């Protein structure tokens, strides 16, 4: 899975969660801050992280969580922990 595919999957996940929370879809951009710009709450962010781990088969250390505040940062983090398939 390449970077664009990872980012698209994360963007779709954020869009699904945002829809459930009545977040304006126009606020969902790669650089928008999840809490400040999109208005997601901490429970939604935990759902994003848990779903990312399951979907991509990665384990993200809790020490990374504070750094994951945008779609681009999510993508970078998943890329960092995904094991390349030979």
C-alpha positions as CSV (number, residue, x, y, z in Angstrom):
1,X,0.0,0.0,0.0
2,X,1.5,3.3,-1.0
3,X,1.3,6.7,0.7
4,X,-1.6,8.0,-1.4
5,X,-3.7,4.8,-0.7
6,X,-2.9,5.1,3.1
7,X,-3.9,8.8,3.1
8,X,-7.1,8.1,1.1
9,X,-8.1,5.3,3.6
10,X,-7.5,7.6,6.5
11,X,-9.4,10.5,4.9
12,X,-12.4,8.2,4.3
13,X,-12.3,7.1,8.0
14,X,-12.2,10.7,9.2
15,X,-15.1,11.5,6.8
16,X,-17.2,8.7,8.3
17,X,-16.5,9.7,11.8
18,X,-17.1,13.4,11.0
19,X,-20.4,12.6,9.4
20,X,-21.6,10.9,12.6
21,X,-20.6,14.0,14.5
22,X,-22.1,16.5,12.1
23,X,-18.8,17.9,11.1
24,X,-18.7,20.1,8.0
25,X,-17.1,18.0,5.3
26,X,-15.3,21.1,3.8
27,X,-13.2,21.2,7.0
28,X,-11.7,17.8,6.2
29,X,-8.3,18.5,4.6
30,X,-4.9,16.9,4.9
31,X,-3.6,19.7,7.0
32,X,-6.7,20.5,9.1
33,X,-6.3,19.9,12.9
34,X,-8.7,17.2,14.0
35,X,-9.8,19.1,17.2
36,X,-9.2,22.8,16.4
37,X,-10.4,22.8,12.7
38,X,-12.7,19.8,12.4
39,X,-14.1,19.8,15.9
40,X,-13.5,16.1,16.6
41,X,-13.4,15.1,20.2
42,X,-10.9,12.9,22.1
43,X,-13.2,9.8,21.8
44,X,-13.3,10.2,18.0
45,X,-9.5,10.5,17.9
46,X,-9.2,7.2,19.8
47,X,-11.6,5.6,17.4
48,X,-9.5,6.9,14.5
49,X,-6.3,5.5,16.1
50,X,-7.8,2.1,16.9
51,X,-9.3,1.7,13.4
52,X,-6.0,2.7,11.8
53,X,-4.1,0.1,13.8
54,X,-6.6,-2.6,12.9
55,X,-7.0,-1.6,9.2
56,X,-3.2,-1.3,8.5
57,X,-2.1,-4.1,10.9
58,X,0.2,-1.8,12.9
59,X,0.7,-1.0,16.5
60,X,1.2,2.7,17.2
61,X,2.9,3.5,20.5
62,X,0.9,5.7,22.8
63,X,3.9,8.1,22.8
64,X,3.0,8.9,19.1
65,X,-0.7,9.8,19.9
66,X,-0.1,13.5,20.7
67,X,1.7,14.0,17.4
68,X,-1.2,12.7,15.3
69,X,-3.4,15.7,14.8
70,X,-3.9,15.8,11.0
71,X,-4.5,13.4,8.1
72,X,-1.0,14.0,6.9
73,X,0.4,13.1,10.4
74,X,-1.7,10.0,10.5
75,X,-0.4,9.0,7.1
76,X,3.2,9.6,8.2
77,X,2.7,7.5,11.4
78,X,1.1,4.6,9.6
79,X,3.8,4.6,6.9
80,X,6.4,4.6,9.7
81,X,5.0,1.4,11.3
82,X,3.7,-0.5,8.3
83,X,5.8,-3.5,7.4
84,X,6.6,-3.4,3.7
85,X,5.4,-6.6,1.9
86,X,8.2,-8.2,-0.2
